[in-house]
Amino acid sequence: MNYAVASMNQPEKKSADGVLLVDKITGITSHDAVEKFRRRANIKKVGHTGTLDPLATGLLVLCVGKATRLQAYLMGMEKTYEGTIQFGWATDSYDAAGTPAGETNEVNVEQIDFEPLVARFRGPLEQMPPQFSAKKVQGVRAYELARKGEVAALTPKKVTVYEFELTRVSGSTADFRVRSSAGTYMRSLAHDLGAAAGVPAHLKSLRRTAIGNFRVENAISFENLETQPPEQIMSAPQFQPLSDIDLPIAKLKIDWGQQGKLMRGQAIIMNPGEVLKKDDLLALGNPHDQLIAIGEVINVLREGGPVEVRPKVVLAG
């Protein structure tokens, strides 16, 4: 079911609440893309659901207006990437933007049997972030320490790589495709695959093609973001209103009385018609299919039966 967002005592108008899919170009930060849209659309409340390195291109999902309240729930979606690994030398940042760690000699890797090596990096992993990363160590970003020549005391992070395949190996480079959990570093995969192969390597190029069910094919190009009028930018397929966002949580209907309670910050009792457990998150919509809130199950009154749900994010009003 699709949910629009309810508004109280206001005439209907075209909503600026939703997500905008942007195809980021190389050489700019994710923040640059957010700021470009803010200025073009004259909208202050904008955020994004996951950073892309300046080197990378591809899909950014911008949250606009009330959709910024959903940022935390969209950031955890799985990501899909395509890219190229350069073999022959590593870099301090694990990508082509970094300083080479040694001589820059290309090494032909066409004779290497990569499949058993790639297989090591599928499934649950303990992945070490790059020194040039935004991870914080005692309140300081790792990349800030790295720029000073200091080594951050980073710890491995649990991630999951659902798919990892090399689609082409030619000379000293290998093209790849990865589908992984949020927070997986493609730079680390490239660096670590090189180490496993016994040939230093780094990430040469990267493109994000999907975040959850959002696809880069539906994104607005950066050129059009810079030149099109706001009403054209915020139109389908690149702009999706809240009613159309495919949230990665269950969607359930509530009645008008329950809507009133949620909007006052009160918990409600509901019969979901499906088995839920404590801490489950729900997208709650009223009889008009208007999205009212994101709720959290705080108490299961009977297994498979009624549950107590409190609002975590109220979108109506």
PLY file of the C-alpha trace (Angstrom):
ply
format ascii 1.0
element vertex 317
property float x
property float y
property float z
element edge 316
property int vertex1
property int vertex2
end_header
0.00 0.00 0.00
1.15 3.55 -0.69
0.84 6.27 1.89
0.60 10.00 1.30
1.49 12.23 4.24
-1.42 13.69 6.14
-1.54 17.41 6.79
-3.96 19.14 9.18
-6.28 21.99 8.18
-4.29 23.03 5.14
-5.38 23.25 1.50
-3.90 20.66 -0.81
-0.81 21.73 -2.69
2.04 20.03 -4.41
4.25 18.64 -1.64
7.99 19.20 -1.48
8.28 16.21 0.87
9.91 13.14 -0.62
13.16 11.81 -2.03
15.17 13.01 -5.00
17.44 10.60 -6.87
20.60 12.31 -8.12
23.34 10.89 -10.35
26.47 12.39 -8.76
29.42 13.28 -10.95
33.04 12.65 -9.98
35.06 15.38 -8.29
32.38 16.69 -5.93
31.33 15.67 -2.43
27.89 14.39 -1.48
27.45 17.61 0.49
28.14 19.60 -2.70
25.23 17.79 -4.37
22.92 18.55 -1.44
23.90 22.23 -1.51
23.36 22.42 -5.28
19.81 21.13 -4.89
19.11 23.39 -1.91
20.03 26.45 -3.97
18.22 25.31 -7.12
14.97 24.42 -5.34
15.21 27.02 -2.55
14.56 24.32 0.04
16.55 24.32 3.28
15.52 20.96 4.73
17.56 18.47 2.67
19.77 15.55 3.66
21.10 12.38 2.07
21.03 8.67 2.90
24.66 7.72 2.41
27.88 9.44 1.34
29.73 8.82 -1.90
33.45 9.62 -2.04
34.38 12.53 -4.35
36.01 10.06 -6.76
32.80 8.05 -7.12
29.79 8.66 -9.34
26.25 7.40 -9.19
23.20 7.32 -7.01
22.58 9.72 -4.15
19.18 9.65 -2.46
18.32 13.10 -1.11
15.63 13.41 1.56
13.56 16.56 1.13
11.28 18.27 3.65
9.49 15.85 5.99
11.36 12.96 4.37
14.46 14.07 6.33
12.72 12.50 9.33
13.04 9.16 7.51
16.77 9.49 6.87
17.80 7.09 9.60
15.46 4.41 8.23
16.66 4.78 4.65
20.39 4.91 5.43
20.50 1.24 6.36
19.43 -0.04 2.95
21.78 -2.28 0.97
23.90 -0.72 -1.77
24.97 -1.93 -5.22
28.18 -0.79 -6.92
30.15 -1.29 -10.10
33.79 -0.33 -10.38
37.34 -1.07 -11.44
40.32 -2.26 -9.40
43.84 -1.31 -10.46
46.54 -3.86 -9.65
50.21 -3.00 -9.29
50.27 -0.51 -6.42
48.30 0.38 -3.33
47.57 3.89 -2.06
47.18 5.38 1.40
43.48 6.07 0.81
42.90 2.73 -0.98
41.68 4.60 -4.08
43.08 6.53 -7.04
42.89 9.83 -5.13
45.51 8.68 -2.64
49.29 8.75 -2.54
50.89 5.61 -4.02
52.51 3.30 -1.48
55.49 2.37 -3.61
56.24 2.34 -7.33
53.33 2.69 -9.74
53.96 -0.32 -11.95
50.96 -1.98 -13.58
50.87 -5.76 -13.06
49.03 -8.06 -15.47
46.61 -10.21 -13.45
44.84 -12.09 -16.24
46.40 -15.41 -15.17
45.27 -15.19 -11.55
42.38 -17.45 -10.51
40.37 -14.81 -8.67
37.24 -16.82 -7.84
38.53 -18.48 -4.64
39.97 -15.14 -3.57
36.77 -13.21 -4.24
34.79 -15.91 -2.41
36.62 -14.97 0.80
34.96 -11.56 0.68
31.37 -12.78 0.32
29.05 -13.12 3.28
29.52 -11.61 6.77
32.89 -9.88 7.13
34.90 -8.02 9.73
36.10 -5.19 7.49
38.79 -2.72 8.46
37.90 0.82 7.31
40.56 2.82 5.42
42.65 5.31 7.39
41.20 7.96 5.08
37.62 7.45 6.23
35.03 9.41 8.18
35.14 6.97 11.09
35.62 8.78 14.40
38.35 7.87 16.88
37.88 9.66 20.21
35.77 12.27 18.47
38.19 12.91 15.61
37.62 11.80 12.00
40.18 9.21 10.89
40.95 11.16 7.71
41.86 14.23 9.78
44.48 12.19 11.62
45.67 10.57 8.37
46.23 13.98 6.77
48.57 14.82 9.68
50.48 11.59 9.12
48.98 10.00 12.23
47.52 6.49 12.35
43.98 6.18 13.70
43.24 3.25 16.02
40.42 1.90 13.87
38.56 -1.32 14.63
36.98 -3.74 12.15
33.31 -3.25 11.35
30.77 -6.01 10.74
29.42 -5.81 7.19
27.81 -8.25 4.76
28.70 -8.68 1.11
25.74 -10.38 -0.57
27.24 -10.47 -4.05
30.80 -9.88 -5.29
31.87 -10.82 -8.77
34.59 -9.80 -11.18
32.84 -9.12 -14.48
36.03 -8.58 -16.51
39.77 -8.95 -16.00
41.96 -7.19 -18.56
45.67 -6.54 -18.17
46.22 -4.87 -14.81
42.59 -4.05 -14.05
39.47 -5.93 -12.97
35.89 -4.70 -13.26
33.55 -5.78 -10.47
29.99 -5.67 -9.17
29.11 -5.70 -5.46
25.84 -5.75 -3.53
26.45 -5.19 0.15
25.12 -3.92 3.43
25.31 -0.23 4.25
28.71 0.89 5.49
30.78 -1.51 3.38
33.89 0.16 1.98
34.54 -0.66 -1.68
38.02 0.82 -1.25
38.78 -1.75 1.44
37.47 -4.58 -0.74
39.79 -3.50 -3.58
42.79 -3.15 -1.26
42.12 -6.44 0.53
41.57 -8.38 -2.71
44.96 -7.16 -3.90
46.55 -8.32 -0.65
44.86 -11.73 -1.01
46.18 -12.01 -4.59
49.68 -10.98 -3.56
49.52 -7.93 -5.84
49.04 -4.44 -4.35
45.82 -2.85 -5.57
43.54 0.14 -5.18
40.09 1.27 -6.29
40.44 2.98 -9.67
36.80 3.99 -10.21
33.43 3.43 -8.57
29.78 3.94 -9.48
26.80 3.32 -7.17
23.93 1.91 -9.18
21.32 1.19 -6.49
20.31 1.87 -2.89
17.61 -0.59 -1.85
14.99 -0.39 -4.60
16.16 3.05 -5.78
17.95 2.85 -9.14
20.40 5.25 -10.76
18.52 4.89 -14.07
15.71 6.94 -12.49
18.04 9.64 -11.16
18.38 13.16 -12.49
21.73 13.91 -14.10
23.88 16.52 -12.40
23.75 18.62 -15.56
19.94 18.70 -15.41
20.08 19.42 -11.68
22.08 22.54 -12.53
19.91 23.72 -15.42
16.29 22.53 -15.05
13.65 24.59 -13.20
12.73 23.34 -9.71
9.30 22.03 -10.75
10.96 19.87 -13.39
13.64 18.65 -11.02
10.99 17.61 -8.51
9.00 15.43 -10.88
8.92 11.74 -11.69
10.85 9.55 -12.03
13.69 11.22 -10.07
11.43 12.69 -7.39
9.28 10.35 -5.32
6.76 11.79 -2.85
6.46 10.23 0.59
3.43 8.24 -0.56
5.59 6.37 -3.07
8.75 5.76 -1.02
9.44 2.07 -0.60
10.42 2.03 3.07
12.29 -1.09 4.18
9.75 -1.74 6.96
6.25 -3.24 7.21
3.27 -1.01 6.31
0.09 -1.18 8.40
-3.18 0.77 8.57
-4.54 2.54 11.62
-7.94 4.14 12.31
-8.69 7.82 12.92
-8.67 7.47 16.69
-5.25 5.85 16.58
-4.03 8.63 14.30
-5.03 11.22 16.88
-3.14 9.41 19.62
-0.01 9.04 17.53
-0.05 12.73 16.65
-0.19 13.50 20.37
2.82 11.25 20.94
0.79 8.51 22.61
1.17 4.76 22.18
-1.61 2.72 20.57
-2.82 -0.89 20.74
-3.33 -2.50 17.33
-4.00 -5.90 15.82
-1.50 -6.14 12.98
-2.76 -9.37 11.43
0.82 -10.64 11.24
3.43 -11.83 13.70
5.47 -8.95 15.10
8.14 -8.83 17.76
9.35 -6.21 20.18
11.39 -3.38 18.56
9.92 -4.01 15.08
9.40 -0.80 13.10
6.17 -0.05 11.22
5.03 2.52 8.66
1.58 3.54 9.92
-1.02 4.94 7.53
-4.61 6.09 8.07
-7.74 4.94 6.17
-6.94 7.48 3.40
-3.53 5.85 2.87
-1.78 8.90 4.33
1.49 8.11 6.10
1.15 9.28 9.70
4.15 7.94 11.57
6.94 5.44 11.95
6.03 3.34 14.98
7.97 0.92 17.15
6.54 -2.20 18.80
7.21 -1.78 22.51
5.11 -4.67 23.81
3.69 -7.88 22.32
0.48 -8.50 24.29
-0.11 -11.91 22.73
2.02 -13.79 20.22
0.47 -13.28 16.80
-2.10 -10.92 18.34
-2.32 -7.33 19.66
0.80 -5.22 20.08
1.53 -1.87 21.71
3.14 0.62 19.33
4.62 4.01 20.13
5.46 6.70 17.57
9.15 7.20 16.82
8.67 9.71 14.00
5.42 11.64 13.39
5.07 12.86 9.81
1.55 14.29 9.88
0.82 17.85 10.94
0 1
1 2
2 3
3 4
4 5
5 6
6 7
7 8
8 9
9 10
10 11
11 12
12 13
13 14
14 15
15 16
16 17
17 18
18 19
19 20
20 21
21 22
22 23
23 24
24 25
25 26
26 27
27 28
28 29
29 30
30 31
31 32
32 33
33 34
34 35
35 36
36 37
37 38
38 39
39 40
40 41
41 42
42 43
43 44
44 45
45 46
46 47
47 48
48 49
49 50
50 51
51 52
52 53
53 54
54 55
55 56
56 57
57 58
58 59
59 60
60 61
61 62
62 63
63 64
64 65
65 66
66 67
67 68
68 69
69 70
70 71
71 72
72 73
73 74
74 75
75 76
76 77
77 78
78 79
79 80
80 81
81 82
82 83
83 84
84 85
85 86
86 87
87 88
88 89
89 90
90 91
91 92
92 93
93 94
94 95
95 96
96 97
97 98
98 99
99 100
100 101
101 102
102 103
103 104
104 105
105 106
106 107
107 108
108 109
109 110
110 111
111 112
112 113
113 114
114 115
115 116
116 117
117 118
118 119
119 120
120 121
121 122
122 123
123 124
124 125
125 126
126 127
127 128
128 129
129 130
130 131
131 132
132 133
133 134
134 135
135 136
136 137
137 138
138 139
139 140
140 141
141 142
142 143
143 144
144 145
145 146
146 147
147 148
148 149
149 150
150 151
151 152
152 153
153 154
154 155
155 156
156 157
157 158
158 159
159 160
160 161
161 162
162 163
163 164
164 165
165 166
166 167
167 168
168 169
169 170
170 171
171 172
172 173
173 174
174 175
175 176
176 177
177 178
178 179
179 180
180 181
181 182
182 183
183 184
184 185
185 186
186 187
187 188
188 189
189 190
190 191
191 192
192 193
193 194
194 195
195 196
196 197
197 198
198 199
199 200
200 201
201 202
202 203
203 204
204 205
205 206
206 207
207 208
208 209
209 210
210 211
211 212
212 213
213 214
214 215
215 216
216 217
217 218
218 219
219 220
220 221
221 222
222 223
223 224
224 225
225 226
226 227
227 228
228 229
229 230
230 231
231 232
232 233
233 234
234 235
235 236
236 237
237 238
238 239
239 240
240 241
241 242
242 243
243 244
244 245
245 246
246 247
247 248
248 249
249 250
250 251
251 252
252 253
253 254
254 255
255 256
256 257
257 258
258 259
259 260
260 261
261 262
262 263
263 264
264 265
265 266
266 267
267 268
268 269
269 270
270 271
271 272
272 273
273 274
274 275
275 276
276 277
277 278
278 279
279 280
280 281
281 282
282 283
283 284
284 285
285 286
286 287
287 288
288 289
289 290
290 291
291 292
292 293
293 294
294 295
295 296
296 297
297 298
298 299
299 300
300 301
301 302
302 303
303 304
304 305
305 306
306 307
307 308
308 309
309 310
310 311
311 312
312 313
313 314
314 315
315 316
